[in-house]
Amino acid sequence: MIDSIYILSLEHDKPRRQRLLNLLDEESDESLIKKTKVVKGIYHPQINEDFLRSNKLDYFKGWQLKDEEAKSILSGYDADDGISYENSCFKFYTSELRKGQIASLIGHIECWKQMIVNNDDYALIFEDDAWWPNDQCLTSLIEEVFSLNVQFDICYIGRMPLIASQETPLDCNPKYCIPKYSYNNQSYIFSRQGALKVLAQDPHKNLMSSDEFLPACYDDHPRQDIAKVFKKCLEPIALCADREFAWQMNTKEISREQGITWSNIDNSHAI
């Protein structure tokens, strides 16, 4: 079962953390809140060449693609999944790598390192804009995942599938599937072995969005240049429920309603 819950959050974003802590506090398993630890994220304006050099970090070179290359990759995505041309990977692939993308992976790396230090067998990792409705119980979902008796390194709680038509239902429970390339890893269960495997790939030397790195570790990444750098190492399978249990609570409207900070990678500068 879950040994720790990590909330990845910027120091100044206390309202975002508190909203998530309140959700956990309402769960039927009261021990969840006691297992929660906050991991301090890196605020993207801090990132520059001096910051990277002093922390022995580096980023993925050759990130930006030409329009034609990006369109070729997009042609493999499901056209009927409601993924428009504008909000797909196209805008990310044809732009320079942004500091916000780099900061996101640095934060997840820190969560994985803390898993190792704390000797967690399994941990639940949240970005602080994750949300689930109160009428659905996170406790029940966690119990159901482990009742499958399936060995996994990662199980998405929420995500945005880009190639859902190629995903395979799980034999023992068709409510779960083996995910293909997906975006938006705002909530997922991770194993200790998974943390060791991804850290062994030295992601700190090729920083990019965590949304790009994690799928490359369990699936054939659509970008061959990324697939050559990061190998599939999360075995035997990745998991995901056939429904999205948690969502990313990150729009201007929600921010105004909840009184929380609105953050968007698009607002960060290129490295």
C-alpha positions as CSV (number, residue, x, y, z in Angstrom):
1,M,0.0,0.0,0.0
2,I,1.0,3.7,0.0
3,D,3.8,4.6,2.4
4,S,4.0,8.3,1.6
5,I,2.2,11.0,-0.2
6,Y,4.3,13.7,-1.8
7,I,2.9,17.1,-2.8
8,L,5.1,19.0,-5.2
9,S,4.5,22.6,-4.6
10,L,6.2,26.0,-4.8
11,E,7.0,27.6,-1.4
12,H,4.8,30.7,-2.1
13,D,1.8,28.6,-3.2
14,K,0.4,27.8,0.3
15,P,-3.3,28.1,-0.8
16,R,-2.8,25.5,-3.5
17,R,-1.2,23.1,-1.0
18,Q,-3.9,23.7,1.6
19,R,-6.6,22.9,-0.9
20,L,-5.0,19.6,-1.7
21,L,-4.4,18.8,2.0
22,N,-8.1,19.5,2.7
23,L,-9.1,17.0,0.1
24,L,-6.8,14.4,1.7
25,D,-8.2,15.2,5.1
26,E,-11.7,14.3,3.9
27,E,-10.7,10.8,2.9
28,S,-12.0,7.8,4.7
29,D,-8.4,6.6,5.4
30,E,-7.4,9.1,8.0
31,S,-3.8,7.9,7.9
32,L,-3.3,9.5,4.5
33,I,-2.9,13.0,5.8
34,K,-0.2,11.7,8.3
35,K,1.7,10.2,5.4
36,T,1.8,13.5,3.5
37,K,5.1,15.3,2.8
38,V,5.5,18.6,0.9
39,V,8.3,18.7,-1.6
40,K,9.5,22.2,-2.4
41,G,9.5,22.8,-6.1
42,I,11.8,25.1,-8.1
43,Y,10.3,28.4,-9.1
44,H,11.1,28.7,-12.8
45,P,12.6,32.3,-12.7
46,Q,15.4,30.8,-10.5
47,I,16.6,28.7,-13.4
48,N,19.5,30.0,-15.5
49,E,22.8,28.6,-16.7
50,D,24.5,29.4,-13.4
51,F,21.8,27.6,-11.4
52,L,22.1,24.5,-13.6
53,R,25.8,24.5,-13.5
54,S,26.1,24.9,-9.7
55,N,23.5,22.1,-9.2
56,K,25.2,19.8,-11.8
57,L,22.1,19.9,-14.0
58,D,21.7,20.1,-17.8
59,Y,18.8,20.2,-20.2
60,F,18.0,18.2,-23.4
61,K,19.6,19.8,-26.4
62,G,17.8,19.9,-29.7
63,W,14.4,20.1,-28.2
64,Q,12.8,22.5,-30.7
65,L,11.5,20.9,-33.9
66,K,10.6,22.3,-37.2
67,D,6.9,22.6,-38.0
68,E,7.0,19.7,-40.4
69,E,8.7,17.4,-37.9
70,A,6.1,18.2,-35.2
71,K,3.2,17.7,-37.7
72,S,4.6,14.3,-38.5
73,I,4.6,13.3,-34.9
74,L,1.1,14.6,-34.4
75,S,-0.2,12.5,-37.2
76,G,0.1,9.5,-34.9
77,Y,-2.2,10.9,-32.3
78,D,-5.9,10.0,-32.0
79,A,-7.9,12.5,-34.0
80,D,-11.1,11.7,-32.1
81,D,-9.8,12.2,-28.6
82,G,-10.7,15.9,-28.4
83,I,-7.1,16.9,-28.7
84,S,-7.0,20.0,-30.9
85,Y,-4.1,21.0,-33.0
86,E,-3.6,24.1,-30.9
87,N,-3.4,22.4,-27.5
88,S,-1.4,19.4,-28.6
89,C,2.3,18.8,-28.4
90,F,2.7,21.0,-31.5
91,K,3.1,24.3,-29.6
92,F,5.6,22.7,-27.2
93,Y,7.7,20.9,-29.8
94,T,8.0,23.9,-32.1
95,S,9.0,26.2,-29.2
96,E,12.3,26.5,-27.3
97,L,12.4,24.4,-24.1
98,R,11.0,26.5,-21.3
99,K,12.2,27.0,-17.7
100,G,8.8,25.8,-16.4
101,Q,9.2,22.5,-18.2
102,I,12.7,22.0,-16.7
103,A,11.5,23.0,-13.2
104,S,8.7,20.4,-13.4
105,L,11.1,17.5,-13.9
106,I,13.5,18.8,-11.3
107,G,10.6,18.7,-8.8
108,H,9.6,15.1,-9.7
109,I,13.2,14.0,-9.5
110,E,13.3,15.3,-5.9
111,C,10.1,13.3,-5.1
112,W,11.7,10.1,-6.4
113,K,14.9,10.8,-4.4
114,Q,12.8,11.3,-1.2
115,M,11.1,8.0,-1.9
116,I,14.5,6.3,-1.8
117,V,15.6,8.1,1.4
118,N,12.3,7.3,3.2
119,N,12.4,3.7,2.0
120,D,8.9,3.8,0.5
121,D,7.8,0.8,-1.3
122,Y,5.0,2.8,-3.0
123,A,4.2,6.5,-2.9
124,L,1.5,8.7,-4.3
125,I,2.9,11.8,-6.0
126,F,0.7,14.9,-6.6
127,E,1.4,18.2,-8.3
128,D,-0.4,20.8,-6.1
129,D,-3.0,21.5,-8.8
130,A,-4.4,18.0,-8.7
131,W,-8.1,17.6,-7.8
132,W,-10.7,14.9,-7.4
133,P,-14.4,15.2,-6.6
134,N,-15.4,14.7,-3.0
135,D,-18.0,12.1,-4.1
136,Q,-15.2,9.8,-5.2
137,C,-12.9,8.3,-2.6
138,L,-9.2,8.2,-3.2
139,T,-8.9,5.6,-0.5
140,S,-11.1,3.2,-2.4
141,L,-9.1,3.7,-5.6
142,I,-5.8,3.0,-3.9
143,E,-7.3,-0.2,-2.4
144,E,-8.6,-1.3,-5.7
145,V,-5.3,-0.7,-7.5
146,F,-3.4,-2.9,-5.1
147,S,-6.2,-5.5,-5.0
148,L,-5.4,-6.2,-8.7
149,N,-2.3,-8.1,-7.5
150,V,-0.5,-6.8,-10.6
151,Q,3.2,-5.8,-10.4
152,F,3.6,-2.2,-11.6
153,D,6.1,0.7,-11.3
154,I,3.7,3.5,-12.2
155,C,-0.1,3.8,-12.0
156,Y,-1.6,7.0,-13.3
157,I,-4.4,8.5,-11.2
158,G,-4.9,11.3,-13.7
159,R,-3.5,12.0,-17.2
160,M,-4.3,13.1,-20.7
161,P,-3.9,10.1,-23.1
162,L,-2.8,11.0,-26.6
163,I,-2.9,7.5,-28.2
164,A,-5.7,5.9,-26.3
165,S,-6.9,3.8,-29.3
166,Q,-3.7,1.7,-28.9
167,E,-4.1,1.1,-25.2
168,T,-4.6,-2.5,-23.9
169,P,-7.2,-3.3,-21.2
170,L,-5.9,-5.3,-18.3
171,D,-6.9,-9.0,-18.5
172,C,-7.8,-9.3,-14.8
173,N,-9.8,-6.1,-14.7
174,P,-10.8,-4.3,-18.0
175,K,-11.5,-1.1,-15.9
176,Y,-7.7,-0.7,-16.0
177,C,-5.4,-0.4,-19.0
178,I,-1.8,-0.3,-20.0
179,P,-1.3,3.3,-21.0
180,K,0.4,4.6,-24.1
181,Y,2.1,8.0,-24.4
182,S,0.3,10.4,-22.1
183,Y,0.5,14.0,-20.9
184,N,-0.3,15.6,-17.5
185,N,1.2,13.4,-14.8
186,Q,-0.3,15.5,-12.0
187,S,-1.1,12.4,-9.9
188,Y,0.4,8.9,-10.0
189,I,1.4,6.0,-7.7
190,F,5.1,5.2,-8.1
191,S,7.1,2.2,-6.8
192,R,10.5,2.3,-5.1
193,Q,11.9,0.1,-7.9
194,G,10.4,2.6,-10.4
195,A,12.1,5.5,-8.7
196,L,15.4,3.7,-8.8
197,K,15.0,2.8,-12.4
198,V,14.2,6.3,-13.7
199,L,16.9,7.9,-11.5
200,A,19.4,5.5,-13.1
201,Q,18.7,7.1,-16.4
202,D,20.2,10.4,-15.1
203,P,17.3,12.6,-16.1
204,H,19.0,15.6,-14.4
205,K,21.5,15.6,-17.3
206,N,18.7,15.8,-20.0
207,L,16.0,17.9,-18.3
208,M,12.7,18.4,-20.1
209,S,9.1,18.3,-19.1
210,S,8.3,15.4,-16.7
211,D,5.3,14.8,-19.1
212,E,7.8,13.8,-21.8
213,F,10.3,11.9,-19.6
214,L,7.9,9.6,-17.7
215,P,6.1,8.2,-20.9
216,A,9.5,7.6,-22.4
217,C,10.3,5.2,-19.5
218,Y,7.3,2.9,-20.1
219,D,6.4,3.4,-23.8
220,D,7.9,4.0,-27.2
221,H,8.2,7.8,-27.2
222,P,6.9,9.3,-30.4
223,R,10.0,11.4,-30.7
224,Q,12.9,9.1,-31.7
225,D,15.5,11.6,-30.4
226,I,14.0,11.3,-26.9
227,A,13.5,7.5,-27.2
228,K,17.3,7.2,-27.9
229,V,18.2,9.1,-24.7
230,F,15.6,7.5,-22.3
231,K,15.0,3.8,-22.5
232,K,11.8,1.9,-21.4
233,C,12.7,0.8,-17.9
234,L,9.3,0.8,-15.9
235,E,8.4,-2.9,-16.0
236,P,6.6,-5.2,-16.2
237,I,3.8,-2.8,-17.0
238,A,2.4,0.7,-16.4
239,L,-1.2,1.0,-15.2
240,C,-4.0,3.5,-15.6
241,A,-7.8,3.4,-14.8
242,D,-9.9,3.6,-17.9
243,R,-11.5,6.7,-16.4
244,E,-9.6,9.8,-15.2
245,F,-10.0,9.9,-11.4
246,A,-8.1,13.1,-10.8
247,W,-7.9,16.3,-12.9
248,Q,-5.6,19.2,-13.2
249,M,-7.2,22.1,-11.5
250,N,-5.4,24.8,-13.3
251,T,-7.3,27.4,-15.2
252,K,-7.7,31.1,-14.7
253,E,-11.4,30.6,-13.8
254,I,-10.7,28.0,-11.2
255,S,-7.8,30.1,-9.7
256,R,-10.2,33.1,-9.3
257,E,-12.9,30.9,-7.8
258,Q,-10.6,29.1,-5.4
259,G,-8.3,32.1,-4.6
260,I,-5.2,30.3,-5.7
261,T,-2.3,31.1,-7.9
262,W,-2.6,30.3,-11.6
263,S,0.5,28.9,-13.2
264,N,1.2,27.9,-16.8
265,I,4.4,26.7,-18.4
266,D,3.6,28.9,-21.3
267,N,4.2,31.9,-19.0
268,S,7.8,30.9,-18.3
269,H,10.7,32.0,-20.4
270,A,12.8,29.8,-22.7
271,I,16.0,28.5,-21.2
